[in-house]
Amino acid sequence: MYKFLKPVTSHLPDIRSFGSHLNWIVLLLVNLLIIVSLRHELITPELRNWAPHLTLNMLLVGLLFWGRYQIGPVDRPSFLPLLIKLCTLTGVGVLVVLFLEAIMALFSGSRLVSDPFFATMVYSLEVLAGGAVLTGLLIGFKRLILFEKTRLMMITWRLFEYALVTTTVLSLFNIQFQSLGYNIIIIGLSGLGILLSVHLKWVGYLDFRQKVQALGVLLVQLVCLLIFAFFMYFYAADAHLLFHAVDNMLLVVLLIFALIATTFSVLVIFFNLPTSSVFEKKLEDLNGIKQLQQSLRKRQSEADLYQLLLQGGLKATDAQWGWVAIQREGDELRTHQPDELPAQSISSLIAAISDAQMQKWLRGTSATGRKKSYYLLPVQHPVYKSALVVPLRIQETLCGHLVLLKNVPEGFNKDAVGIARLFAEQTCLSVENLLLLDEALRSERYQEEMAIARRVKASLLPDSICCNADCQLAVCSQSADDVGGDYYDAYRLDEDRVALVVADVSGHGSSAAFTMSQLKGVFHSLVPQGLSCSEFLLQANSALSRGLGRTTFVTLVYGVLDRRSRTFTFVRAGHCPVIHYSQKSGRLSQLGGKGMGLGLLRNNSYQEHIEEQTIAYGPGDALLLYTDGIIECRNAAGEEFGQERLLQHFGALAAQPQHSAQEVCTQLQEALADHAGLQQIQDDHTTLVLKFS
């Protein structure tokens, strides 16, 4: 239902915007009607008092509903943009008021300006600008105040909204500005607004820079609101106007709420500024620990972990420079300097440390007696005056150290030492986990890859293959690895025609199997379209060229068996020739012709390399479709099975009428195995035999 209504509701803000303009036009027309009616004594003064306020309230309520769709819910990154948006809205509204006041002052002596209708029309424009600002601020502060809301806060805000709507009805009772009833209602709603405005949890999510920016924006907004408040009070007793904004309780409550919320926000942000840097520093420390803990999930390298340790240690201790040194058993000492700071000579810094034994350890020549968890050392250097050294132990073996430098003597307190040690321990734990994980992955990777590849292969090759009633079909396929790159399939086009494909993907193993999956998808998407063999090959090349790697290609034979015409029409894409045995003549023929592998030529000129051929078969004939793994199979002496040996065996087997297609296929595999002997087969091989009745 939501998806159905979305195209319609996406235009609702424009409709509401049109409605707000329509309400303002109605407000002006009502004022004009009151003037004309009073002059002709058509209405009573009581109607004159409440009609403009009722119209203004309708306008404000319309703006409230419009604003709810213009200002959506906020989260942490959008606090400051929302404040800037609200300040801009407030500034534009005040500029409109000041501009109209300047025009009225410029032409103050003219009859037009002294006319009640014109003065009221300009005043209505100014009130409209202020009302638009105040409704926008109400919606904006609602989004901020209800951030991390509670049920009690939601109930309080609803009461506040219901009270605002109630003030629109009170306009009918002509409650005058500063009367007792007026003051009671205003005080009650103001108190409710204060209760809501103190809920400013969003301020705590701003960093120091954002708080300074927000403080400036809110101060500008506060000044603009004070200007508008002065404007409303200034015209409170102007007898030339048909209505006064201060008599409209809804408008006054909106102004008071905006002033309260803005003032509270300014005060809370101002008094939170001194603690922002401390809070941000602690937050950075926690983020550094979190990054180290998530290192395995992100698959970060060991060098990345040492950089995180160095960056976290520098920030957490306010150190000016440092390095991490790692020396595994049998390896040279490897140092890591901070990427974001200029490189320095570590050897000169080590020489500035007064402890000779510590200098040897830091240079990687001695690690005896280093059992303490940290060392605080003075440094005799023009820039740096103190050092903190934290040993790094991975799998209970001392293998390195973290060194942090400060430009003041005794610059590291207990808190700094504690957080540096925490970073070091967490880094060592992460490195241990990384090493264990790499070891486990190395031992399990092969089995896991083969398990995945076997499942892929099982889903790619058909369990059974269809054929016409006038022939027998048999397939034998074997992979050099657990998964090979040979692919075969069949698809029945109609009751008389069957499409066949035998393909060989470059390479073998799991990578070839995934290319087979692409080929299978292309085959099953193009064949049902009833394309000719040439057109199939052209479109298959176009489809695979977009998905195959630059060094990957596919060879295949694709053909269509037609029982009615007793023909086999096929095309080759750089594949082995089709072998045809004719029972009538007793001869074997190899049908090669033009053909280029799919993915080798990735443009429209590929069609120049396609040749469609047709074989007419008779009773007792046989066809052989195969991959090059058969003819390239070598024995222990390095001799290939070869094309001639394949022709010899296939011709002898196909000439025997009593041999079925399955027997021909099986005996070809046995001949291949006899040739290879104990030698492992180097490449995938597939044979597809057709024998016609």
Buried (B, 14 or more C-beta within 10 A) or exposed (E): EEEEEEEEEEEEBEEBBEBBEEBBEEBBEBBBBBBEBBEEEEBEEEEBBBBBBBBBBBBBBBBBBBBBEBBEEBEEEEBBEBBBBBBBBBBEBBEBBBEBBEEBEEEEEEEEBEEBBBBBBBBBBBBBBBBBBBBBBBBBBBBBBBBEBEEEBEEBBEEBEEBBEEBBEBBBEBBEBEEEEBEEBBEEBBEBBBBBBEBBEBBEEBBBEBBBBBBBBBBBBBEBBEBBBEBBEEBBEEEEBBBBBBBBBBBBBBBBBBBBBBBBBBEBBEEBEEEBEEEEBEEBBEEBBEBBEEBBEEEBEBEBBBBBBBBBBBBBBEBBBBBBBBBEEEEEBBBBBBEEEEEBEBEEBBEBBEBEEBBBBBBBEEBEEBEEEBBBBBBEBEEBBBBBBBBBBBEEEBBBBBBBBBBEEEBBEEEBBEBBBBBBBBBBBBBBBBEEEEEEEEEEEEEEBBEBBBEBBEEBBEEEBEBBEBBBBBBBBBBBBBBBBBBBBBBBBEEBBBBBBBBBBBBBBBBBBBBBBBBBBBBEEBBEEEBEBBBBBBBBBBBBBEEBEEEBBBBBBBBBBBBEEBBBBBBBBBBBBBBBBBBEEEEBEEBEEBBBBBBBBBEEEBEEBBBBBBBEBEEBBBBBBBBBBBBBBBBEEEEEBBBEBBBEBBBBBBBEEEBBBBBBBBBBBEBBEEBBEEEEBEBBBBBBBBBBE
